[in-house]
Each structure stands twice: as structure tokens, then as C-alpha cells.
Amino acid sequence: MAETVTIPKEEYKSLKKKASFADDVLIQLEASLKDVEAGRISPAVH
């Protein structure tokens, strides 16, 4: 059985933006890890 929660519309919009941002960060992290595994990342030179 699903529960229903009522929140203000602005809070809902904020939570949706945060969820979207988190998804984007995870996708970028996954891509970066694949690049490291494939050897496409070179050490930084200072």
C-alpha cells in the first residue's frame, strides 16, 4: 500500500532539482571511473 505525503509545491520543485543534479553527478562519476579503468586519464602536472 502506497502512502501519500503532502508538501508545498516549491519544496517539491526543489527536491526534483536536487534529485536530477544527483543523477547527473552519478552519471559523470561512472563515466570518469570508466575513463580511469580504460587508462584515458593522465596524471596532473604541477
Contacts in CASP RR format, 6 or more apart in sequence:
PFRMAT RR
TARGET T0000
AUTHOR 0000-0000-0000
METHOD contacts of the structure
MODEL  1
MAETVTIPKEEYKSLKKKASFADDVLIQLEASLKDVEAGRISPAVH
7 15 0 8 1.000
32 41 0 8 1.000
35 41 0 8 1.000
END
